[in-house]
Amino acid sequence: VIDLESLAQEVPPGATIAIGGFQLNRVPIALLRAVAAGEHTDLKAVSAPNPLALEILSAAGCLRSAECGFVGFQFEDGFVIAPAVRRAIATGALDLRQPDVYDTIQSLRALRDKGAQHADFALLHAQLADNEGNLFIDDPYVDVLLAEASGMVLATTEVLVDRIDEPTVPAERVQTIALVKNGAAPTSCLGHYGRDALGVRQYVGETATHRPELMPSQTGAIDNFLINLSRQVNDNEVIVTGLASAVPMLAIELARRTSAPHLTYINCIGAMNPRIEKAFPTSVEAELRNHCDGTIELPDLFDLARDGGVDTMFFGAAQIDGQGNINLSRIGPESNPKIRLAGPAGSPSMRSYVRRVLITVPRQLRRNLVGHVDAETSAPASRNEETILVTDAAIWHLKANRFEPESMHEGISVEDLTSRTGFEFRCNSPAVTAPATELELRTLHSIDPVGGRYKLFSENPQPIEPQLRW
């Protein structure tokens, strides 16, 4: 056990580091700050979706390359891509690879099984450590795998105890520990403190926009969108949400309380059937693990889907074409993109595994329902028995490899739909989407009586589009 500065000095220039934590949860912030403050150059990093970690190192100019499948996050201010990461990529200072998260996991497993290492050090933050060097991590996500595929572990801990009988990471893998209270702040540390939005803003700047009070017609449009999402959830199915999915998470809870009481919901934070009593600003709230039927770690969740254990998943799309191809990678040509998007996360693999694909495009425009996507992040797969696209204008079904409107929302004409769609489609007398029922509206209000859901949307009648550009 040593002090924080000495711990950081054990990372040499040019080292490859594996960074623990997940999104804004239990990221080793204090250790990363200490590394960034030292004379560390040309570092290489690998991590699960962990944008704030990359932000700290990029802002200090010490990160040369990184492997991370998603570099955005939701928090109280909305959706953000780490600004220093954005600048470093634009100037060529950072070489960012964005494979599917499951590809990263499988690569780490392969190296571990061969006794090889992907990184020189794994940088972790633990809830507990003992004097022998054992670590206990209550929400390990991918941390155990990162430790197993690294040379040694450098860790900070909230609490130092005499003995840990069942360690998450055993002492033989741990080189050095520093006791650092609040060592993950401003990200959360399950069982100790929650996320500090003000602290996050100090890294990414003020990103919140002024949201004037919404008119009843605007809140009604938001409620209708959520209700239409919830209606796509079937009873008795296993359904999963990924990153930046606060709206689908709320829709799933609405379905559970109305039309699908026997569904099984697995959140990518690892919570199975979490208790959802409000509209959360993110879909990766660590506290959900404290109030759920059980937990599953991220590598095992991917395995479950691969083995056929997941029926349905919600997916977002910056662009989607008439054949059902989704773009989450870039806008414009690969050689000179106009906009770089947050990345695939685990969507390519997860989409290929599930029976039912539910795609959300909150604000349908010709620039997001396009003739051809600029990059094919994910595509329809043989396992997909049903693909449904929900927008603020219509509900679309993929039939014979082409999207067709199954229903159009009240007040939307064929001409309206055509003007907002960038691909050609057949329109075989679609129905009018059924209006929200009193039960659906009352239940939605009971889940979120204070209207937190409206903070996920803009002042316009249409839900806000995540700011995916950098």
N, C-alpha and C positions, 0 to 999 in steps of 0.2 A: 504494500500500500504506500503510494507516494503522493506528492501534490500534483495538481492539475498541470502546471507548466512543465514539470518534469515528465509527466505522462505524454504530453504532446510532443516533447522533444524526441521521443522514441520513434516517431514517424520520420524517416529520412527523406530527403529530396528524391523525387522520381519514384516513390513507392506507389504501389497499387493498394488502395484501401476499399474494403467492403463496408458500407455504412448501414447500420441498423436503424430500426424504426420504420414507420409507415405513414406516409402523408404527414399530417400534423400531430402524430402520436409517437411519443417516446423517442424522438430523434436526439442523438447525443450532441446537443447544441453547444454546451459549454466546452466539450472536447474539440469540436470543430472550430469554434471561435479561437481556442488556444492554438490549434494547428495553423489557422489562418493568420494569427498574429506573429507566428514564428517565421523563420527563413525556409519555408517549405515551398519548393517550386516543382513544376512539371508532375504534379500528382495525377494519378489515374484513379477513377472511382467506378464502382459497380454498386447498384442498390436496387431494391424494390422501388416503386414510385415514391420518391423522396425529394421533392423539388426544393424545399427550404435548405436542406443539407447542401445541395449543389449551389444554391444561391450564395451561401456564406463563403464557400471556397472560390466561386467565380468572382464575387465582389472583391476578394483579396488578390485575385490574379494568380492563384497558385494551382488552379485546376487546368490540366492540359486536355484530358479526355475523360469521357464518362459513358457508362452504359446504364440507361434508365428508360424504361418504357413509357413513362408519362411524367411530364414536368409541370403540370398544373395542379391547382387544388382549390376547393371550395372552402370559404370560411364566412364570417359574418358580413364581409363586404362583397361577397359574390365569388365569381370564378377569376382566378389570377394565374398567370404564368410568371415564374420568377424573373424579375426584370434584369438582374445581372447576368443570369443565364442567357437571356434573350440577347443582351448586348455582346456577350462573349462569343456567341455563335455568329452574330452579324459581322463581327470584326475578324473572325477566324481564330480567335484566341482559344476557343473550346471546340473540340471535335466530339459531337454528341451522337452516339448510336442509340437507336430506339427500337430494339427488338420487342416482340411480344414478351410480356412478363413471364409467361410459361416457358418460353424458350430459354430465358435467363435461368429460371429455376432448374430446368432439365440440364442445362450446361453445368451449373453448380453441382448438381447431383452426380453427373458423370465424372467430374474431376474428383469429387470426394470419394467416390467408389474406387477410383484408380489410385487413391492416396496422393493425388496431385493437388495443387492449390491454385485458385483463381486470383487470390489477393495475398499480399504480404501480411496485412493486418486487417482484422475486422474491428471496427470502432463501434462499440455498443454502449447503451445506457441501461442499467438494470435497476429494478426496484430494491433488490437486496444483494449483498455480497458478504462472504465471510472471510475470516482472516487467512484461510487456506487458499482463497482465490476462486471459490465456487460462486456462480451467479444464479440468482433466481429472477426470472422474467415472467411476469404474469400474463403478458400478451405478446408472445414471441414473434408472430407474423412469419417473417423469413429469417429471423436472426439466428436460429440454431443452424440452419443450412449455411448461412454466411460464415458463421464461426467454423463449421466443419470443413469448408472449402477455402479457408485462409490459413496462413502460416501460424499466427497467434492472434489472441484477442487482447485489445487494449480497452478497458472499460471504466466508465464512471458509474457510481451507484448512489442512490438516495440514502440508503441506510446500510451500515456495516454491523453485522451480527457475529456472534461467536461461531455458529455452526448452521449450515444448511444441509439437511439430510437428503433432500431430493433436488439436486441442482438442475437448472435448465441447461446451463453450460458448465461442464465440470472444470475443475481447477487445472487439469493437465492441458487444457486448451487456452488458458488465460495467462498472459505474461505479466501484466501489471494492472493495478486498480487504483483509482483515486476516489475518495469520498467527496462528492459534490452535490450538496442539497440543491434542489431545483435545477439539476443539471440538464434537464430536457426542455426547460422553459425557453420560449413561450409556447412550445408544443406541450401536449398533455403528458402526464405520467400516471397511468391507471392506478387508482388507489391512493394517490398523493395529491394531485392537482389537475385541473382541467386546462384546456387551451386558453391562452390569453390573447384575445384579438388585438388589443392595443400593442402588445409586444410583437405580434406578427406584422402589424403595420409599420413598425420601425424598420423592418427588413424590406418590405415590398412597397412602402409608401402608402399614401391615402388613396385607396381604390374605390371607396364607396361613392356612389352618385346620389344626388338629392332625389328623393322619391316623394313627390307631393301626394297628398291623400287621394286614394283612388275613388272614382265615382262608382256607384252601385253597378252600372253596366259593365265596368271594367272588372270589378271583383267577381261578378257573375260569369264573365268569360273565363277567368282563371279557374273558378270552381268547375265549370263545364269541362275544361281541359283535363283537370285532375280526375273528374268522374269518368270521362271517356277512357283515360288510361286505366282506371281501376276495373272497368268492364272487360278489359282484355285478359284479366287474370282469371284462370280457371280454378275451381275447387279441386282439392286433393292433389295438386301438383306441387313440385318443388321448384321454387322460383328464386333467382339470384339477382342482386344488383351489384354494380361495380362502382368505380370512382365517379365523383361529380354527379351523383344520382339522388339528390335530396328529394326531388319531385317524384320520381318513380317510387321511392321508399314510402312516401306519404300515400301514394295511390295504392300500393300494396296493402297498407294498413286499412285503408278505406274498404278495399275488397274483402279483407279478412272479417271486417265487422258487418259486411252486408252480404255479398253473393258468394264468397269463398271462405267460409269459416274453418275449413279443414286444410287450407294450404300450409305448406312448410316454406318459410322464408329464410334464406341464408344471405346475410350481408357480407360484403367482402372484408369487413373488419374482423370477421370470424364469428359473429353472433348468430345463433340459430334461433329463429322465432323471437327476436328481441321485442321487449315491451316498448311500444311507440306511443307516447302520450302527448306529443306536441310536434310541430313542424320544426325539425332540426335544420340548421343552416348547411350541414354537410351530411353525406351518407356514410361517413367513416368516423362516427363518434365513438371513442373508446368506451364511454360509459355504457353503451349498449351491451357490452360483454358482461356487465354486472347484473343485468336484468334480462336474462334469456334462458332458453331451455338447455343450452349447451354451446360449446365453442368448437370451431374447426380452424386450423391454421391455413394460410393461403396456399401453400403447396398441395395440401390435402384437398382443398376445395377444387383446384384444377384437376386433380386426379379423379375426384368424384364425378365431375362433369365428363371427363374423358371416358370413364367407365359406364356412362349412361345414367348417372344418378341425379342429373339436373334436367328438368323438363323445359324450363322457360327462363329467359333472361331479357332484361331491358338493355337496349343499346342506344347511344346517341349518334348523331351524324352531323358533321359540318356540311357535307354534300352527300346526296344519295341519288342514284340514277334509276331509270325505269326498270332495269334488270335486278335491282336490289343491292347493287354494290355500294359500299359505304366508304367514305373518305374521312379519316381523322388525322391525316399526315401533313398535307400541304395544299395550298391554293396556288395554282400556276405550275409551270414546268419544273421538273426536278433540278435542272441546271440553274434556274434562276427563279425560285418561287416568290410570289408576291407576299404570301403569308405562310408562316410555318405554324402548324397546329400542335396541340399538346402531346400528341403521340397515341399509339394504339392501345396502351395499357395491355390488358389481356383479351381484348375483343376478338382478334382473329381466331385464336384457339377456342375460346368459349363459344363463339358463334358456330364453329364447325361441329361442336359437340351436342348442342341442345336441339330439342324437337321443335320448340316454338320460339321464334325470334320476334320480339316486340321492339319496334324502333320509334323513337320520339323525335319529332321536329316541331318544337313549340311554335315557331313562326314560319309558316310556309311561304317561300318566295322562289322566284325563278332561279335565284343564285344558289339555293340549297337543294331544290329538286331539279336536277340538271340532266342534260342529255347524256353526258359522259363525265364521270368523276375524274378529277385531276390525278388522283392516286387511289389505287384499290387497296384500302386497308383491310377490309374483309369482304367476303362474297358469299352468296348462297352456297350451301353445302348439302351433301346427300342426306345427312341426318335431319335436315330442316323439313319438317312436315307442314309447317305453317309460318308465314312471315307476314306480320301486320305492321303497317306504318300509321301512326296517329299524329295528325297535325291539328292546327287550329281551324282548318277548313274542311277536313274530311278524314275518314278512316279508309285506308287503302289495304287491299290484300294482293299478295303476289300470286298470280295465276298464270300457269304456262310461261313462267319466266318474265312476266310483265306485270307491273302494278296496275290495278284497276280500282277505282273508287267503289268501295262497298256501300258507303253512305256519305252524304254530304251534310254538313251541319246546317241548322236552320238559318236561312238568310243567305246561303251561298248558292249561287247559280252555276250552271255548267260553264258559262262565260267567265265568271269570277274564278272558278277553279282552273280553267285553261290559262287565264292571264297570270296565275301564280305558279304555274307548273312548267318547268323547262324541258320536259320530255313529252312525247306524244303518248296518248293513252286512249283506250276504248272506254266508252261511257255507256254501259248497258242499263240505262234507267236505274241508277243507284237510289237507294232509299234515303229518306231524311233521317239523320241521326236522332234517336229518341231523346227527348228532353230529360234533364235531370229530374229524378223523383224527389218527393219530399223526404223520403227515408235517406237517400243519398246525401242530400244537402244537410239534413239534420245531423247525420253521422259525421260528415266532414267537419261540421262546426263543433261537434263534441270532441273530436280528436284535437282540433286546433281552435279553441274558443277565442284566443287573443289575435287571431289573424296573422300568425307568423308566416304562413304560406305565401302571403302577398309580398313579403320581403324577398322572395325568390324570383319575383317578376318585376317588370319595369312599370313605369307609370302609364304605359300604353295598354290598350285592351289585350294585346298579345303578350304571352310570356316572353321574358327577356332571353336573348341569345347569349350563351356564354362567350366571353371575350377571349377567343382562342388564339388570337393573333399574337405575334411577337415582333 
